[in-house]
Amino acid sequence: MIQLYGHELSGNSYKAKLMLSLLGLESVWIKVDLLKGARKQPEFLALNPFGQVPVLVDGEMVLADAQAILVYLARQYGGESWLPLDPEGMSRVMRWLSTTAGEVRQGPESARLYHLFKATSINLERATQKSEFILTQLNDRLAEQNWLELGHPTIADVAVFPYVALAPDGKIDLTPYPNVLAWIDRIKHLPGFVGMTGISEPVTA
């Protein structure tokens, strides 16, 4: 069975967990207690020398990095829908994985680290400015379409979603971005959606 090493407050761990659930894949969650330094222990470093979560183990395959895990799961288990093979479609989706590791990380993710985990080494003013920039871009992008690319959910949406939805943890108000809020709600209503601390599951009647 697939094993996922992560931490419950990690947005990157969550996106891997979410993708597994959206694909209907059974998996075992193995907590890596970041607050107690478990990521620096030899047994974990043997899985990922970078000392970062998440790590996915699927049979003999060991893979680190949330974006890489999304690509693997999509191609191994998700078919063409989540990550197409045609050059243009794949490129459009992959662009958002790059954005996730760039603007989203520098913006909402960094602001959350500052406020929630007291990472005072982060430049909060810069993180707030970056958050406003990427949220404005996303809001404009989603003004006339429901999903980031290709007219349906892809790993682009799964990659960007967690730290955008968790932006309030970093004291980033999402109210000025109604199209982003509507997109968050659409993702929450996908079959197989699961939440995490800070991201509630939709209320069903």
N, C-alpha and C positions, 0 to 999 in steps of 0.2 A: 504494500500500500504506500502511496505517496506520503512523504513526511515533509512538514513545513516547520522550519525553525524560525521563531519570531518573538516579538514582544507585543503585548496587547495595546500599548499606546503608540506603537510605531505605525505611521500611515503607510510606509512602504511594505511592512509586513502585512498590513490589512489589505492592500491592493492585490497581493498574491493570494491571500485567503479568499477575497471576494471573487477573484477570477476562478478559482477552484470551484466555488459554490455556484457561480453562474453557469459553469460547464457541467454541473452535476457530478463532480468527481469526489469520491471519498478520499479523505486524507486524515493524517494524524498531526495534531498541533503539538509542537514541542516548544515550551517556553524557554527563551533565553533571557535570564534576568539581567537586563542591562544595568539596572541600578546597583547591582551587586558585582558588577564586573565580569559576568559570565562570558561575555564576548571576547575577553582577553585570555580565557583559559585555553590550555593546549588542545583539549578535545574539540573545542569549537574552532580554534584557529586551524585545525587540521581540515575542517570543512571549508572555511573561508579565511585565508591568511589576512584579508583586509579587516577582519574582526567586525563585520557588519551584518545585520539582519536585513532582509530575510535570506534564508538558504533553503532550497528545495532539493529533496532527494527522491528520485524516481528510479527505483531499481538500482542499477550501477551508476546512474547519472547523478552527479552533484553539481548544482548550479546556484551561484549567488547573483545578487543584484535584482531588484524588483522589476525593472524594465525588461531585462533579459528573461526573467521567469515568465512574464506576460507573453513574450514572443514565443517561448518554448511551449507553453500551455496552449496558446492559440493554434500553433502549427501542428502540434502533436495530437491535440484532442478537439480543436474547435472548428476545423475546416476553413473554408474560404471566407466565411462570414466575419470572423473576428480579425483576421489578418489576411487579406487577399495576396495572391502570388503575382498578379499582373504588376508590372513595374510602377505605373502611375499610382494605382491604389495603395500598394505597399509603401511607396514613398510618402504619400499624403498621411498615412497613419503613423509612419515612423517619425515624421516631423514633430508630432505631438509628444512622442516619447522623449525627443530631444528637448522640447519645451519644458517638459516635466522636470528634467534634470537641470534645466537652466533657469528660466524665469519663475517657474512655480517654486523651485527650491530656494531661489534667492529672495522670493517674496513671501507668500503665505506660510511656507514651511519654516523659514527662518524666523518670522514673527512669532510663530507658535513655539519654536524652540526657546526663544527669548522669554516669553511670558510663562509658558507651562513648565519648562525645565530649567529656567533661570540661567540660560546660556548668555551671560552678559558680554561675552566676547563678540556677539553679533551687533552690527550697526543697525539699531532699530529704525532709525529714520530712513535709511536706505531700504530696509526690508519693507517698510510701509509704502514707500514710493514704488518699489517693484511690484508690490501687491496691487496697488491701484492701477498700475500699467497693465499687468496681465489680466486682471479682472475686467478692465475696460475692453481689452482685446477679445476676451471670451464673450463678454456681453454683446459686443458688436457681431461677433461670429455667429452667435446663437439667436440673433434677431430674426433671421429668416430661415433657420433650419433647426431641427430638433437635436441633431447629433453633430459632433465635430467634423466628421468626414463620412462620405459615401452614403449618406441618407439612412444609416442604421447604426446600432451600437457596434463599436469596435474596441480594440484594446487602447486606442487613443483616448476614449472616454474613461476607461477603467484607470489608465495611468494618471490622467489629470485630476480625476474626481476626488480622491481622498483629501489631499491637502487644501483643495479649494473648499470642500465641504467643512473641513476643520478650521477654516480661516477665523471663525469667531474665537477659537482658543487663543489666537494671536491678537485678539482685540481688533480684528479687521471686520468691519460691518459689511454684510452682504446685501443689505437692503437697497443700496443704490444700483444693484445689478439684477433686475427682475428676470432677465433671460437666463442668467446663471442659476438663479434660484429655481426656475421652472425646469431647467436641465437636471439639476440635482434631484428634484422630485421625480423626473422621468426615470433616472437611474435607479432610484429607490423602489420603483415599481417594476423593475425587470424581474422575470422569474428567476428565483434562486438568490435574490439579493439578501445579504446579511449585513448588519451594522457593526459598529464598534463604539467604544466610549467616545462620545462627542458626535456620533453619527447615528441617529435613531432610525429604527426601521419604521416604515409607514404604518399608520394606524389603519387597520382593516375593519370594515363594518361587521 
